[in-house]
Amino acid sequence: MEQSLFAKFGGVEGLTPVVDEFYKRVLGDETVNSFFKHTDLEQLRRHQTHFLSFALGGPNQYTGRSMEKAHQGLNLQPEHFQAIAKHLQGTLEHFNIGQEDIAKVFELIVPLESSILHK
């Protein structure tokens, strides 16, 4: 039986440093960091960890807003989505996640693009 991505990442404990590294990269990128100016970053990290836990096959802990509501009024464009994807890719590579598993993560994330852009 194939192990879930959630288990491969080490559960919530394993995802927490991944989320921290991801936001370190995002917040250092002028292309997208302005979207987080007025954001409670600790709450955002918790929500992102819970969202990823659920998305990667872990327990359903995510109780945040829908993708559409979470990004409403931001008018995110393709270049913003691409910047975030680049940081996610780099973060996963930083944690030595294999290319096959990175591709699986992107299979889960890319379909969300239409729920995020131009809202």
Secondary structure per residue as TSV (DSSP state, phi and psi in degrees):
chain	resnum	aa	ss	phi	psi
A	1	M	-	360.0	132.4
A	2	E	-	-75.2	135.6
A	3	Q	-	-72.4	139.1
A	4	S	-	-66.6	155.5
A	5	L	H	-59.9	-35.5
A	6	F	H	-56.5	-46.4
A	7	A	H	-67.9	-40.0
A	8	K	H	-61.4	-33.5
A	9	F	T	-78.9	-8.1
A	10	G	T	90.6	24.8
A	11	G	H	68.2	-161.4
A	12	V	H	-60.1	-39.5
A	13	E	H	-62.5	-35.9
A	14	G	H	-77.4	-29.9
A	15	L	H	-76.9	-28.7
A	16	T	H	-57.2	-50.3
A	17	P	H	-67.2	-28.1
A	18	V	H	-64.8	-46.6
A	19	V	H	-63.3	-41.5
A	20	D	H	-61.4	-45.0
A	21	E	H	-64.9	-41.2
A	22	F	H	-57.8	-49.2
A	23	Y	H	-70.5	-28.7
A	24	K	H	-59.5	-43.9
A	25	R	H	-69.0	-44.8
A	26	V	H	-62.6	-45.3
A	27	L	H	-69.5	-18.3
A	28	G	T	-89.4	0.9
A	29	D	-	-106.5	113.6
A	30	E	T	-65.1	-16.1
A	31	T	T	-65.8	-33.5
A	32	V	T	-129.0	-13.0
A	33	N	G	-65.8	-22.7
A	34	S	G	-66.1	-22.8
A	35	F	G	-69.8	-12.6
A	36	F	G	-110.4	9.8
A	37	K	T	-54.4	-45.8
A	38	H	T	-109.1	36.5
A	39	T	-	-109.9	136.9
A	40	D	-	-73.8	100.9
A	41	L	H	-67.4	-32.4
A	42	E	H	-66.3	-43.4
A	43	Q	H	-64.8	-41.3
A	44	L	H	-60.9	-43.4
A	45	R	H	-62.0	-43.1
A	46	R	H	-61.8	-47.8
A	47	H	H	-61.3	-43.1
A	48	Q	H	-64.6	-40.5
A	49	T	H	-62.5	-44.3
A	50	H	H	-65.4	-42.2
A	51	F	H	-60.8	-48.7
A	52	L	H	-64.1	-37.8
A	53	S	H	-55.8	-49.0
A	54	F	H	-65.4	-48.5
A	55	A	H	-62.3	-30.3
A	56	L	T	-92.4	10.7
A	57	G	T	98.2	10.5
A	58	G	S	-88.0	-168.9
A	59	P	-	-64.8	147.8
A	60	N	-	-76.3	89.4
A	61	Q	-	-107.5	-8.3
A	62	Y	-	-77.8	121.5
A	63	T	-	-124.9	17.8
A	64	G	S	-78.4	-176.4
A	65	R	-	-69.3	161.8
A	66	S	-	-64.9	162.9
A	67	M	H	-57.6	-42.8
A	68	E	H	-60.8	-47.5
A	69	K	H	-68.9	-38.1
A	70	A	H	-65.4	-26.3
A	71	H	T	-111.3	6.3
A	72	Q	T	-61.8	134.3
A	73	G	T	83.6	-3.8
A	74	L	S	-87.0	-20.8
A	75	N	-	50.3	48.7
A	76	L	-	-66.1	140.2
A	77	Q	-	-112.0	167.0
A	78	P	H	-53.0	-37.5
A	79	E	H	-64.8	-29.1
A	80	H	H	-71.0	-44.9
A	81	F	H	-61.6	-41.9
A	82	Q	H	-65.0	-37.5
A	83	A	H	-64.8	-43.4
A	84	I	H	-64.1	-43.0
A	85	A	H	-61.2	-40.6
A	86	K	H	-61.8	-41.6
A	87	H	H	-70.3	-34.8
A	88	L	H	-65.4	-46.6
A	89	Q	H	-56.6	-50.6
A	90	G	H	-61.7	-38.5
A	91	T	H	-65.3	-45.9
A	92	L	H	-63.8	-39.8
A	93	E	H	-64.8	-38.6
A	94	H	H	-57.3	-35.6
A	95	F	T	-93.3	17.3
A	96	N	T	57.4	36.8
A	97	I	-	-78.3	132.8
A	98	G	-	-65.5	153.7
A	99	Q	H	-60.2	-34.8
A	100	E	H	-64.2	-42.3
A	101	D	H	-72.6	-34.0
A	102	I	H	-62.7	-42.3
A	103	A	H	-61.0	-38.1
A	104	K	H	-65.5	-39.9
A	105	V	H	-62.1	-44.3
A	106	F	H	-68.2	-28.8
A	107	E	H	-62.4	-30.0
A	108	L	H	-82.8	-33.8
A	109	I	H	-87.2	-43.0
A	110	V	G	-57.3	-40.5
A	111	P	G	-62.8	-15.2
A	112	L	G	-76.9	-13.5
A	113	E	H	-51.9	-45.1
A	114	S	H	-68.2	-20.5
A	115	S	H	-84.7	-11.3
A	116	I	H	-108.2	-41.8
A	117	L	T	-76.3	147.3
A	118	H	T	60.6	29.6
A	119	K	-	-95.4	360.0
